[in-house]
Every structure is written in C-alpha cells, then in structure tokens.
C-alpha cells in the first residue's frame, strides 16, 4: 500500500502529521464523536435520524506566555463539539460537504486555530462508513458574522385567500413597502383546491406545495413581489430592498425542530417564520393573530383593511 493510499483511509491525525512541515504546530483532536442527526438528500433520509461520526484535528497557534492551566486561554475540546452542535442545530442539510465546510469555518474563527482537518461519516447508509474529509485554513480577510443588531428586522404580512384576490392588493403592497421596512408576504392556500390524504407527512408536503402555488400566483398579480424559497434568498432580499413572497417548503422541511404541520391556512406557519427571523412586526389581512406574539401584531379584515 502506498503512503498516499494509507493516508487516504487513516485518521485525520495521520494526515495532519504528514502535512505538518518542518516546524509543526501543536494539535488537538476529537475522535469518533457520534451524533444522531437527520441529514441527507434522499427522501428515505427525511424524518429519520442516522448516526454520523465526526473526527477533527485542529492545528493551533502557540499562546503568548504561559497558559497557566487556564482553560479560557486555549482552544478547548468543547469549542470543537460546540461548533458541530451549532451547525447541526442551524438547519437541516442535504450534504455532508456543506456541513463539513460550515463546521470548519466556525472552528477557524477561533483565534488559535491555524488549520482544521475534518472527516464526517454516515454510519447507517451502507455496509460501511460513507463520508467526506476536508482540510481548511483561514481565508484571508475573514470577518466575523454581522452582529445581531445589524440584522434586518422585517414586516411579515400574511394574506388570506380572499386578501390575495382583493382589488386592493397592489395598493396594499405599495402602502406596506412605503413603511421602509424589509417586507415579506406569506400566503394561504386555497383550501378547496388542496388534496387531502391520511398520511400526515404527505399532507404536510401537499399543504406546503399549495402555499407555494399561491405564492407564484401572488407574484404574478403583484410583480413587485419576488418568490423566495431559502433563508439565503430571504436575507439577501431584506438587505437589498426586495419585496418577498415566501415559498415555505425548503425552509420548513430543513428546519431543525421546525413546525410539524403547515396548518389549515398557513397563518401559524407565517407566525413561526416571523419569530424565526426576528420580525419587527406582523400583520394578518383576513386572519386573527394571537396576542402573545413576541412582536407587535395587527389583525385586519379584508373588506376594511386600513394600512
């Protein structure tokens, strides 16, 4: 067996040692860290968890002065497991490659981290372990994510089926846009046109798709509204003044601990989105919002909606 072949299947510790160079850095490692998680691009991997193994080696820059046995001065093992847990909790992912990149990026934000070797393997998808391994160093010009106070806080507006078909729709869009807040519309599906099935997960997807159809109809009736399906698209739209109408399937199905069902009219789903993205306020035209939402909320009848 050649050395390259041996290293390809060896633990990342061996690869780190082989790439250390003439002046090697200290290394810390995490071996065989197992987590049960829902991940994968195939339908069979939806709504089930599988065992995923993480093996991580981090090369660390030397401290200035003595560590004095102080855990707060070093890159600890906890920071590695916390990086894994944080990315697993952020959203459901299809690809191990995406998860690996995000975990490596989070670890490399640590001041001491100079290079990370990361292997992730699915243990339950075949007769052996299926995985990816990456090696990453900090990119030049890396910056910390924007602070919470810099994140946009939108106005979320839910429209009933009658509101979507109102002659006042375009006027409402103009009035709401004039408020100067990022604007996201959420829409109800037309219930008589939505098939009903006995299997809950199938019904959930049918309801979400029906809302997406309604979103496209709304964008055709009000061309200022652009259909968006991912959190990345929503974030970009909020920061760049684009009015969005939410197609919910991707975000809902990829959410960790997200809503288990779409609801009869999508109003609960819109409340969930507003809470998740830190809405400034919410308006329901043609529906009734609860009084205990964590932001100002207003419920308006379709025939007397005054914005």
QUIKA-V12488 format. One record per residue. N is the residue number from 1. SS is DSSP state (H for helix, E for strand, L for the rest). PHI is phi in radians with two decimals (* if undefined). OMEGA is omega in whole degrees, 0 to 359 (NA if undefined). Layout:
# QUIKA-V12488
[[N:SS:PHI:OMEGA] [N:SS:PHI:OMEGA]]
This chain:
# QUIKA-V12488
[[1:L:*:179] [2:L:-1.27:179] [3:H:-1.13:179] [4:H:-1.11:179] [5:H:-1.14:179] [6:H:-1.04:181] [7:H:-1.18:180] [8:H:-1.08:183] [9:H:-1.89:181] [10:L:-1.41:177] [11:L:-1.14:177] [12:H:-0.94:176] [13:H:-1.02:180] [14:H:-1.18:178] [15:H:-1.13:179] [16:H:-1.06:179] [17:H:-1.12:182] [18:H:-1.19:183] [19:L:-1.75:188] [20:L:-1.21:182] [21:L:1.42:186] [22:L:-1.33:183] [23:L:-2.19:188] [24:L:-1.19:175] [25:L:-1.57:172] [26:E:-1.16:181] [27:E:-2.33:168] [28:E:-2.11:186] [29:E:-2.44:174] [30:E:-2.22:186] [31:E:-2.07:172] [32:E:0.92:175] [33:E:-1.43:186] [34:E:-1.76:177] [35:E:-2.37:172] [36:E:-1.58:187] [37:E:-2.57:172] [38:L:-1.59:181] [39:L:-2.71:175] [40:L:2.32:184] [41:L:-1.56:184] [42:L:-1.52:180] [43:H:-1.03:179] [44:H:-1.13:180] [45:H:-1.68:177] [46:L:-1.44:174] [47:L:1.14:174] [48:L:-2.36:175] [49:L:-1.83:176] [50:E:-2.48:180] [51:E:-1.34:177] [52:E:-2.20:181] [53:E:-1.82:179] [54:E:-2.06:173] [55:E:-2.19:188] [56:E:-2.32:170] [57:E:-2.23:179] [58:E:-2.13:171] [59:E:-1.41:187] [60:E:-2.10:176] [61:L:-1.27:181] [62:L:-1.16:176] [63:L:-1.30:171] [64:L:-1.49:183] [65:L:1.50:183] [66:L:-1.39:177] [67:L:-1.21:178] [68:L:0.96:178] [69:L:0.99:184] [70:L:-1.83:183] [71:H:-1.12:182] [72:H:-1.26:182] [73:H:-1.65:185] [74:L:-2.08:170] [75:L:-1.42:188] [76:L:-1.58:177] [77:H:-1.06:180] [78:H:-1.04:180] [79:H:-1.15:178] [80:H:-1.25:180] [81:H:-1.16:177] [82:H:-1.16:177] [83:H:-1.10:178] [84:H:-1.11:182] [85:H:-1.09:182] [86:H:-1.13:181] [87:H:-1.27:176] [88:H:-1.18:181] [89:H:-1.43:186] [90:H:-1.16:178] [91:L:-2.94:176] [92:L:-1.31:182] [93:L:-2.02:176] [94:L:-1.54:192] [95:L:-2.04:172] [96:H:-1.08:180] [97:H:-1.04:179] [98:H:-1.12:179] [99:H:-1.06:180] [100:H:-1.07:180] [101:H:-1.06:184] [102:H:-1.22:178] [103:H:-1.14:179] [104:H:-1.05:179] [105:H:-1.07:181] [106:H:-1.16:179] [107:H:-1.12:183] [108:L:-1.26:173] [109:L:-1.32:178] [110:L:-1.18:185] [111:L:-1.00:183] [112:L:-1.47:189] [113:E:-1.28:180] [114:E:-1.86:179] [115:E:-2.82:180] [116:E:-2.18:174] [117:E:-1.95:188] [118:E:-2.39:175] [119:E:-2.12:177] [120:E:-2.17:183] [121:E:-2.36:168] [122:E:-1.46:184] [123:L:-1.79:188] [124:L:-2.06:185] [125:L:-1.80:181] [126:L:-2.98:180] [127:L:-1.21:178] [128:L:-2.32:178] [129:L:-1.49:180] [130:E:-1.99:186] [131:E:-2.76:178] [132:E:-2.32:175] [133:E:-2.40:180] [134:E:-2.28:173] [135:E:-2.23:183] [136:E:-2.40:172] [137:L:-2.12:180] [138:L:-1.08:176] [139:L:-1.34:179] [140:L:-1.14:179] [141:L:1.41:177] [142:L:-1.02:177] [143:L:-2.26:178] [144:L:-1.25:176] [145:L:-1.06:180] [146:L:-1.06:179] [147:L:-1.17:183] [148:H:-0.98:182] [149:H:-1.12:181] [150:H:-1.61:181] [151:L:-1.32:179] [152:L:-1.23:178] [153:L:-2.08:191] [154:L:-1.51:165] [155:E:-1.64:179] [156:E:-1.80:183] [157:E:-2.15:176] [158:E:-1.72:181] [159:E:-2.06:173] [160:L:-1.20:178] [161:H:-1.03:179] [162:H:-1.14:180] [163:H:-1.13:179] [164:H:-1.12:183] [165:L:-1.77:181] [166:L:-1.27:175] [167:L:-1.17:182] [168:L:-1.58:188] [169:H:-0.95:184] [170:H:-1.11:177] [171:H:-1.13:177] [172:H:-1.08:180] [173:H:-1.02:181] [174:H:-1.12:181] [175:H:-1.14:181] [176:H:-1.21:179] [177:H:-1.13:181] [178:L:-1.21:179] [179:L:-1.24:175] [180:L:1.48:177] [181:L:-1.67:169] [182:L:-0.96:190] [183:E:-2.17:178] [184:E:-2.20:174] [185:E:-1.69:171] [186:E:-2.07:188] [187:E:-2.23:173] [188:L:-1.52:173] [189:L:-1.45:175] [190:L:-1.42:189] [191:H:-0.97:181] [192:H:-1.03:182] [193:H:-1.68:183] [194:L:-1.73:178] [195:L:-1.07:178] [196:L:-2.01:178] [197:L:-2.28:184] [198:L:-1.44:185] [199:L:-1.45:188] [200:H:-1.04:182] [201:H:-1.20:175] [202:H:-1.13:179] [203:H:-1.09:178] [204:H:-1.00:181] [205:H:-1.21:177] [206:H:-1.08:179] [207:H:-1.10:179] [208:H:-1.11:179] [209:H:-1.14:178] [210:H:-1.13:176] [211:H:-1.17:179] [212:H:-1.17:175] [213:H:-1.05:179] [214:H:-1.11:178] [215:H:-1.09:179] [216:H:-1.18:176] [217:H:-1.11:179] [218:H:-1.08:181] [219:H:-1.13:177] [220:H:-1.28:180] [221:H:-1.38:181] [222:L:-2.25:189] [223:L:-1.03:177] [224:L:-1.19:183] [225:E:-1.60:182] [226:E:-1.92:180] [227:E:-1.25:178] [228:E:-2.23:187] [229:L:-2.14:185] [230:L:-2.13:178] [231:H:-1.15:178] [232:H:-1.07:178] [233:H:-1.11:179] [234:H:-1.09:180] [235:H:-1.07:180] [236:H:-1.10:181] [237:H:-1.06:181] [238:H:-1.13:182] [239:H:-1.43:186] [240:L:-2.11:172] [241:L:1.29:178] [242:L:-1.55:175] [243:E:-1.41:186] [244:E:-1.95:166] [245:E:-2.12:194] [246:E:-1.47:169] [247:L:-1.70:199] [248:L:-1.45:192] [249:H:-0.94:187] [250:H:-1.07:184] [251:H:-1.17:182] [252:H:-1.16:184] [253:H:-1.22:180] [254:H:-1.63:181] [255:L:-1.28:174] [256:L:-1.51:183] [257:L:1.23:180] [258:L:-1.38:182] [259:L:-1.11:182] [260:L:-1.39:179] [261:L:-2.55:184] [262:L:-1.47:183] [263:L:1.48:184] [264:L:-1.19:185] [265:L:-2.25:179] [266:L:1.44:182] [267:H:-1.19:177] [268:H:-1.12:178] [269:H:-1.14:178] [270:H:-1.13:177] [271:H:-1.12:178] [272:H:-1.07:179] [273:H:-1.06:182] [274:H:-1.03:178] [275:H:-1.20:182] [276:H:-1.07:186] [277:L:-1.72:177] [278:L:1.20:183] [279:L:-1.09:172] [280:L:-1.21:179] [281:E:-2.89:181] [282:E:-2.49:176] [283:E:-2.23:173] [284:E:-2.01:177] [285:E:-1.74:183] [286:L:1.65:179] [287:L:-2.62:183] [288:L:-2.10:179] [289:L:-1.64:177] [290:L:-1.23:184] [291:L:-1.56:187] [292:L:-1.86:177] [293:L:-1.22:183] [294:L:-1.42:178] [295:L:-2.71:178] [296:E:-1.05:182] [297:E:-2.38:182] [298:E:-2.41:178] [299:E:-1.95:185] [300:E:-2.22:174] [301:L:-1.28:184] [302:H:-1.10:187] [303:H:-1.40:181] [304:H:-2.31:181] [305:L:-1.23:178] [306:L:-2.04:184] [307:L:-1.80:NA]]
